[in-house]
Amino acid sequence: MVGAERGRRRTAVGAAGGRMRGRGWRAQSPAALGLGLATPALLLVAALVIIPIGLLFAGAFDADGRRVLADLVTDSVERAALARTLWVSLAVAVVATGLGSILAWAMCVTRSALWRALLWLAVLAPFWMSVVVKNYAFVLLLRSNGPVATILERLGLSETKNGLLYTNSAVVLAMVYAMLPYAVLPMYAALSGIDRTLLQAAEVAGASRARALVDVVAPLAARSALSTATLVFVIGLGFYITPVILGGPGKPFVASLVGTHIFDRYDLGGAQALACALLAVALLAVGASQFAARYLPKGAGA
């Protein structure tokens, strides 16, 4: 009886397997199913990204848009705004990536849980603060008779208490603080994947710790550093509130000019043209970064 029961079970399992094979069961889902599942996301991207950018470019080359694009080359104010936007964003990218790399490496190698927690707190604090709060905090720090101006005067680095407010340096400081998390997080991911035994091998071979960092860690993290700097640069191009509050009306950025064209001049075509110029600069920066990355050594996980 037991043997007959086992035989019936084997027969039932075999028949079920035969039916599954007959229906052409596959482990992978068909492409049509994947496309159907992705359709809502694709429609959302088209509605919120592709179509608005298309309309932006379409309206940027009317008469007003072409005039504003020409002013970026011929008008001294708008040309200075474009140059200021580019070099401040580049300075922020370099400084933030350098500081972010140092903080990320310290977070990777420290053995103290308290020190690591403090570093994470310092890195994530800008994420938890409002943009307005951060900028007005720098207004209090950098204004005349503020703590920074007082310290500089006592150190003999400044003859007056004018402070750094309404200068490009104030904008750079505030933007670096705001963009530091965007630099630390990707660099931490890159540096944490580097094999530490390579450093030990370099030190055994006679290299100092600094030389090992330069010859081993820096090449492995070069691609990540370039990508991080590009990310910070592209985001920095669109800063609006920080240049207005800390730079003052006399030192506008391109994003500030976009706001001026929209709210003061009611010139939508000119605003679209300036926005397209910023987008073109961002795309050129990303393309140049991708091209340069081909000539850099592959890092950890690349």
Secondary structure per residue as TSV (DSSP state, phi and psi in degrees):
chain	resnum	aa	ss	phi	psi
A	1	M	-	360.0	-43.4
A	2	V	H	-63.9	-42.5
A	3	G	H	-63.3	-39.4
A	4	A	H	-64.8	-39.0
A	5	E	H	-63.4	-42.6
A	6	R	H	-63.8	-38.3
A	7	G	H	-63.8	-40.8
A	8	R	H	-64.3	-37.3
A	9	R	H	-65.3	-44.0
A	10	R	H	-61.3	-39.7
A	11	T	H	-64.2	-42.0
A	12	A	H	-64.2	-43.9
A	13	V	H	-63.0	-42.9
A	14	G	H	-63.1	-39.4
A	15	A	H	-65.8	-40.6
A	16	A	H	-62.9	-42.9
A	17	G	H	-62.7	-37.5
A	18	G	H	-64.6	-40.2
A	19	R	H	-63.4	-40.8
A	20	M	H	-64.3	-41.2
A	21	R	H	-67.7	-33.3
A	22	G	H	-68.0	-32.2
A	23	R	T	-79.8	-3.6
A	24	G	T	72.2	43.4
A	25	W	-	-62.8	134.0
A	26	R	-	-127.0	146.4
A	27	A	S	-70.0	-30.8
A	28	Q	S	-95.4	142.0
A	29	S	-	-74.6	152.1
A	30	P	-	-66.6	155.6
A	31	A	H	-63.1	-33.2
A	32	A	H	-63.5	-37.2
A	33	L	H	-65.0	-44.0
A	34	G	H	-61.6	-41.3
A	35	L	H	-65.7	-38.5
A	36	G	H	-64.5	-39.7
A	37	L	H	-68.9	-31.5
A	38	A	H	-85.3	-10.8
A	39	T	H	-58.6	-45.1
A	40	P	H	-58.8	-41.7
A	41	A	H	-66.1	-40.1
A	42	L	H	-64.8	-40.1
A	43	L	H	-65.1	-37.5
A	44	L	H	-65.7	-42.9
A	45	V	H	-63.4	-41.8
A	46	A	I	-63.7	-41.3
A	47	A	I	-73.5	-34.0
A	48	L	I	-102.9	-15.2
A	49	V	I	-123.1	-59.9
A	50	I	I	-66.7	-50.9
A	51	I	H	-64.5	-45.7
A	52	P	H	-60.9	-40.0
A	53	I	H	-66.4	-38.4
A	54	G	H	-61.5	-43.7
A	55	L	H	-64.9	-34.9
A	56	L	H	-62.2	-47.9
A	57	F	H	-68.5	-34.3
A	58	A	H	-65.1	-37.7
A	59	G	H	-86.6	-6.2
A	60	A	H	-83.3	-13.1
A	61	F	T	-114.6	26.0
A	62	D	S	-80.5	-169.4
A	63	A	H	-63.0	-45.3
A	64	D	H	-66.8	-40.4
A	65	G	H	-63.5	-43.6
A	66	R	H	-64.3	-35.3
A	67	R	H	-65.3	-43.3
A	68	V	H	-67.7	-38.7
A	69	L	H	-63.2	-38.0
A	70	A	H	-66.9	-34.2
A	71	D	H	-65.4	-28.2
A	72	L	H	-61.2	-23.1
A	73	V	H	-99.8	-36.5
A	74	T	H	-99.4	-36.6
A	75	D	-	-78.6	130.1
A	76	S	H	-68.2	-36.0
A	77	V	H	-67.6	-49.3
A	78	E	H	-71.9	-33.2
A	79	R	H	-65.3	-39.8
A	80	A	H	-67.4	-35.9
A	81	A	H	-64.9	-40.9
A	82	L	H	-65.5	-44.2
A	83	A	H	-63.9	-41.2
A	84	R	H	-63.3	-42.4
A	85	T	H	-61.3	-42.4
A	86	L	H	-69.0	-47.7
A	87	W	H	-76.0	-32.1
A	88	V	H	-67.7	-43.2
A	89	S	H	-62.8	-38.8
A	90	L	H	-66.9	-42.9
A	91	A	H	-62.8	-41.4
A	92	V	H	-63.7	-40.3
A	93	A	H	-62.8	-43.9
A	94	V	H	-67.4	-48.2
A	95	V	H	-66.6	-45.8
A	96	A	H	-64.8	-39.0
A	97	T	H	-67.8	-39.5
A	98	G	H	-64.9	-49.9
A	99	L	H	-64.5	-39.0
A	100	G	H	-63.8	-36.8
A	101	S	H	-66.0	-40.7
A	102	I	H	-64.8	-46.5
A	103	L	H	-64.0	-41.8
A	104	A	H	-64.1	-40.4
A	105	W	H	-67.1	-39.1
A	106	A	H	-63.0	-38.1
A	107	M	H	-68.6	-28.6
A	108	C	H	-77.2	-37.8
A	109	V	H	-100.2	-15.4
A	110	T	-	-67.4	143.3
A	111	R	-	-101.9	-6.5
A	112	S	-	-89.2	121.7
A	113	A	H	-64.9	-36.4
A	114	L	H	-65.8	-45.7
A	115	W	H	-63.5	-40.3
A	116	R	H	-64.4	-40.4
A	117	A	H	-65.0	-39.0
A	118	L	H	-65.9	-38.9
A	119	L	H	-65.0	-43.8
A	120	W	H	-62.4	-39.1
A	121	L	H	-62.5	-42.7
A	122	A	H	-65.1	-35.1
A	123	V	H	-74.6	-41.6
A	124	L	H	-85.4	-13.1
A	125	A	H	-56.5	-42.7
A	126	P	H	-60.4	-28.7
A	127	F	H	-68.2	-29.2
A	128	W	H	-89.5	-6.2
A	129	M	S	-104.8	146.2
A	130	S	-	-67.5	150.7
A	131	V	H	-61.5	-41.9
A	132	V	H	-65.4	-41.5
A	133	V	H	-61.9	-45.3
A	134	K	H	-61.4	-44.5
A	135	N	H	-69.3	-39.5
A	136	Y	H	-74.1	-23.7
A	137	A	H	-64.4	-40.4
A	138	F	H	-70.0	-29.3
A	139	V	H	-61.3	-44.3
A	140	L	H	-66.5	-35.3
A	141	L	H	-74.0	-37.7
A	142	L	H	-102.6	-1.9
A	143	R	S	-70.1	168.0
A	144	S	T	-63.4	142.1
A	145	N	T	65.6	11.9
A	146	G	S	-83.1	175.8
A	147	P	H	-62.7	-37.8
A	148	V	H	-67.7	-45.5
A	149	A	H	-63.1	-38.6
A	150	T	H	-65.1	-43.5
A	151	I	H	-65.5	-43.2
A	152	L	H	-62.9	-37.8
A	153	E	H	-67.4	-41.9
A	154	R	H	-68.6	-29.5
A	155	L	T	-81.4	-4.1
A	156	G	T	78.0	15.1
A	157	L	S	-90.9	-7.9
A	158	S	-	-145.9	134.3
A	159	E	S	-84.2	-19.1
A	160	T	S	-128.6	171.1
A	161	K	S	-101.0	39.7
A	162	N	-	-71.6	-25.6
A	163	G	-	77.0	-177.5
A	164	L	S	-102.2	1.7
A	165	L	T	-64.4	144.8
A	166	Y	T	63.8	38.7
A	167	T	S	-129.7	163.8
A	168	N	H	-65.9	-29.8
A	169	S	H	-63.5	-39.0
A	170	A	H	-63.5	-40.5
A	171	V	H	-64.9	-42.2
A	172	V	H	-62.7	-45.4
A	173	L	H	-59.9	-47.3
A	174	A	H	-67.1	-38.4
A	175	M	H	-70.0	-37.0
A	176	V	H	-62.3	-43.2
A	177	Y	H	-62.3	-41.9
A	178	A	H	-70.0	-32.9
A	179	M	H	-94.4	-3.6
A	180	L	H	-58.8	-42.8
A	181	P	H	-60.5	-34.7
A	182	Y	H	-67.9	-20.5
A	183	A	H	-91.4	-37.1
A	184	V	H	-70.8	-45.3
A	185	L	H	-62.5	-49.3
A	186	P	H	-67.5	-34.1
A	187	M	H	-69.4	-34.3
A	188	Y	H	-64.0	-41.7
A	189	A	H	-63.1	-37.3
A	190	A	H	-74.4	-44.7
A	191	L	H	-71.9	-31.3
A	192	S	T	-70.0	-17.1
A	193	G	T	-90.3	-0.6
A	194	I	S	-82.1	133.2
A	195	D	-	-69.6	119.1
A	196	R	T	-70.2	-20.9
A	197	T	H	-65.0	-22.4
A	198	L	H	-64.8	-38.3
A	199	L	H	-65.0	-43.0
A	200	Q	H	-62.8	-39.1
A	201	A	H	-65.2	-39.7
A	202	A	H	-65.4	-39.6
A	203	E	H	-69.4	-35.9
A	204	V	H	-64.4	-33.8
A	205	A	T	-75.3	-4.5
A	206	G	T	112.8	-0.6
A	207	A	-	-80.4	145.6
A	208	S	-	-75.0	170.5
A	209	R	H	-62.4	-41.3
A	210	A	H	-65.0	-42.0
A	211	R	H	-66.1	-37.2
A	212	A	H	-64.9	-39.3
A	213	L	I	-64.2	-41.6
A	214	V	I	-70.6	-42.5
A	215	D	I	-86.4	-21.8
A	216	V	I	-112.0	-55.3
A	217	V	I	-73.5	-45.2
A	218	A	H	-59.3	-47.2
A	219	P	H	-62.3	-38.1
A	220	L	H	-69.4	-26.9
A	221	A	T	-99.9	5.9
A	222	A	H	-64.5	-45.1
A	223	R	H	-62.9	-43.2
A	224	S	H	-64.1	-39.2
A	225	A	H	-64.2	-39.8
A	226	L	H	-65.3	-43.8
A	227	S	H	-64.0	-39.5
A	228	T	H	-65.0	-45.1
A	229	A	H	-61.9	-38.5
A	230	T	H	-64.8	-42.4
A	231	L	H	-59.7	-47.1
A	232	V	H	-64.6	-40.4
A	233	F	H	-62.9	-45.9
A	234	V	H	-64.9	-42.8
A	235	I	H	-66.7	-38.0
A	236	G	H	-63.9	-26.2
A	237	L	H	-61.5	-29.8
A	238	G	T	-97.9	10.9
A	239	F	-	-63.7	133.7
A	240	Y	-	-122.6	-52.3
A	241	I	H	-68.2	-44.5
A	242	T	H	-60.6	-48.7
A	243	P	I	-62.2	-33.0
A	244	V	I	-70.2	-44.4
A	245	I	I	-77.0	-45.4
A	246	L	I	-96.9	-24.2
A	247	G	I	-89.2	-28.0
A	248	G	-	87.0	165.5
A	249	P	T	-68.9	-19.2
A	250	G	T	-82.2	-6.3
A	251	K	S	-129.9	68.5
A	252	P	-	-74.3	153.1
A	253	F	-	-102.2	171.4
A	254	V	H	-62.7	-39.4
A	255	A	H	-61.1	-35.0
A	256	S	H	-66.1	-37.5
A	257	L	H	-66.9	-34.4
A	258	V	H	-60.4	-45.8
A	259	G	H	-62.7	-37.1
A	260	T	H	-64.1	-43.9
A	261	H	H	-64.0	-33.5
A	262	I	H	-80.6	-51.2
A	263	F	H	-91.9	-27.2
A	264	D	T	-100.2	-42.3
A	265	R	S	-100.9	-9.5
A	266	Y	-	53.4	39.6
A	267	D	-	-108.3	85.1
A	268	L	H	-67.6	-37.1
A	269	G	H	-63.2	-41.2
A	270	G	H	-65.6	-39.2
A	271	A	H	-64.4	-39.6
A	272	Q	H	-64.1	-38.8
A	273	A	H	-64.8	-44.1
A	274	L	H	-65.3	-39.5
A	275	A	H	-63.6	-40.0
A	276	C	H	-64.5	-36.9
A	277	A	H	-63.2	-43.7
A	278	L	H	-63.6	-40.4
A	279	L	H	-64.5	-39.9
A	280	A	H	-63.8	-41.2
A	281	V	H	-62.8	-41.7
A	282	A	H	-63.4	-42.5
A	283	L	H	-66.0	-38.9
A	284	L	H	-63.4	-40.4
A	285	A	H	-64.2	-42.6
A	286	V	H	-65.6	-43.3
A	287	G	H	-62.5	-43.0
A	288	A	H	-64.6	-36.8
A	289	S	H	-64.9	-43.4
A	290	Q	H	-65.5	-36.6
A	291	F	H	-68.4	-43.2
A	292	A	H	-67.9	-31.0
A	293	A	H	-65.1	-22.3
A	294	R	T	-66.6	-23.7
A	295	Y	T	-100.2	7.2
A	296	L	S	-102.1	150.1
A	297	P	-	-64.4	149.3
A	298	K	-	-73.2	135.5
A	299	G	-	-91.2	-167.7
A	300	A	T	-66.1	129.8
A	301	G	T	79.9	2.3
A	302	A	-	-80.2	360.0
